[in-house]
Amino acid sequence: VQLVESGGGLVQPGGSLRLSCAASGSIFSISNMGWYRQAPGKQRELVATISSGGSTFYLDPMEGRFTISRNNAQNTVYLQMNNLEPEDTAIYYCNAEIKTSTSYIFESYWGQGTQVTVSS
């Protein structure tokens, strides 16, 4: 199983970016999907999660500026980020709880990360 993120980059304060993460491989089912981020010198933190049924959760500072969504048919999760601030600068990681065709339980998988830099 692989998770591949895309969509990061450099953006000015107040700008927007849309991150995508596609899961591929021997996938039987995907439960929760989410985005985490890690800024330099800080621990990785949760940004947002979305269940297979579409229920969402956001860390407080992101709610209202970030929107998580998913396409179950394409095993893809998105993060629309608006009104970005320099404090949002970090590596953003995709996470998914996946049951493969050979496993009995859901296991956590991570993408390689995509850099988001907010700077003028």
C-alpha positions as CSV (number, residue, x, y, z in Angstrom):
1,V,0.0,0.0,0.0
2,Q,1.2,3.5,-0.9
3,L,0.0,6.9,0.0
4,V,1.2,9.7,-2.4
5,E,0.6,13.3,-1.5
6,S,0.7,16.2,-4.0
7,G,-0.2,19.9,-4.1
8,G,2.3,21.5,-1.7
9,G,4.3,24.5,-2.5
10,L,5.1,28.1,-1.7
11,V,2.2,30.5,-1.2
12,Q,1.8,34.1,0.1
13,P,0.0,34.8,3.3
14,G,-3.7,34.8,2.7
15,G,-3.4,32.4,-0.3
16,S,-4.8,29.0,-0.8
17,L,-3.5,25.5,-1.6
18,R,-5.2,22.2,-2.2
19,L,-3.4,19.0,-1.1
20,S,-4.3,15.6,-2.5
21,C,-3.4,12.1,-1.2
22,A,-4.1,9.0,-3.2
23,A,-3.9,5.5,-1.7
24,S,-3.0,2.6,-4.0
25,G,-2.2,-1.1,-3.7
26,S,-4.0,-4.2,-2.4
27,I,-6.7,-2.2,-0.6
28,F,-9.8,-3.9,0.6
29,S,-11.2,-1.1,2.7
30,I,-10.3,2.4,4.1
31,S,-11.6,3.7,7.3
32,N,-10.5,7.1,8.6
33,M,-8.3,9.3,6.5
34,G,-6.5,12.4,7.7
35,W,-3.9,15.1,7.5
36,Y,-1.1,15.8,9.9
37,R,1.6,18.4,9.8
38,Q,5.0,18.9,11.3
39,A,6.7,22.3,11.5
40,P,10.5,22.6,12.1
41,G,11.4,21.8,15.7
42,K,7.9,20.8,16.6
43,Q,6.0,17.5,17.0
44,R,3.7,16.2,14.4
45,E,0.1,17.4,15.0
46,L,-3.3,16.5,13.7
47,V,-4.9,18.8,11.2
48,A,-8.1,17.1,10.2
49,T,-9.7,13.7,9.8
50,I,-12.6,12.3,7.8
51,S,-14.4,9.0,8.3
52,S,-15.5,6.7,5.5
53,G,-19.0,8.1,6.0
54,G,-17.8,11.7,5.7
55,S,-17.7,12.9,9.3
56,T,-15.0,15.4,9.9
57,F,-12.9,16.7,12.7
58,Y,-10.5,19.7,12.8
59,L,-8.0,20.9,15.2
60,D,-9.4,24.3,16.4
61,P,-6.9,26.7,14.6
62,M,-7.7,25.1,11.2
63,E,-11.5,25.0,11.5
64,G,-13.0,27.5,9.2
65,R,-9.9,27.9,7.1
66,F,-9.2,24.2,6.1
67,T,-11.7,21.7,4.6
68,I,-11.0,18.0,4.4
69,S,-12.9,15.9,1.9
70,R,-12.5,12.5,0.3
71,N,-13.4,10.5,-2.8
72,N,-14.0,6.9,-1.7
73,A,-14.2,5.5,-5.2
74,Q,-10.7,6.9,-5.9
75,N,-9.3,6.2,-2.4
76,T,-8.3,9.9,-2.3
77,V,-8.4,12.5,0.5
78,Y,-8.1,16.2,0.0
79,L,-7.2,19.2,2.1
80,Q,-8.3,22.6,0.9
81,M,-6.4,25.3,2.8
82,N,-7.6,28.9,2.6
83,N,-6.3,32.1,4.2
84,L,-3.0,30.5,4.9
85,E,-0.7,32.0,7.5
86,P,3.0,31.8,8.0
87,E,2.3,29.6,11.0
88,D,0.9,27.0,8.7
89,T,4.3,26.3,7.2
90,A,5.1,22.7,7.7
91,I,5.4,19.3,6.1
92,Y,1.9,17.9,5.6
93,Y,1.5,14.2,5.9
94,C,-1.5,12.0,4.8
95,N,-2.6,9.2,7.0
96,A,-5.1,6.4,6.3
97,E,-6.4,3.4,8.2
98,I,-6.4,0.6,5.6
99,K,-7.4,-3.0,5.6
100,T,-5.6,-4.8,2.8
101,S,-6.8,-7.9,0.9
102,T,-4.6,-10.0,3.2
103,S,-5.1,-8.4,6.6
104,Y,-7.9,-8.9,9.2
105,I,-7.5,-5.5,10.8
106,F,-7.1,-1.8,9.8
107,E,-3.5,-0.6,9.9
108,S,-2.2,2.9,9.8
109,Y,-0.3,4.1,6.7
110,W,1.5,7.3,6.1
111,G,2.5,9.3,3.0
112,Q,6.0,10.7,2.4
113,G,4.9,14.3,3.1
114,T,4.6,17.4,1.1
115,Q,6.1,20.8,2.0
116,V,3.8,23.8,2.4
117,T,5.6,27.1,2.9
118,V,3.6,30.3,3.6
119,S,5.8,33.4,3.1
120,S,5.8,36.7,1.4
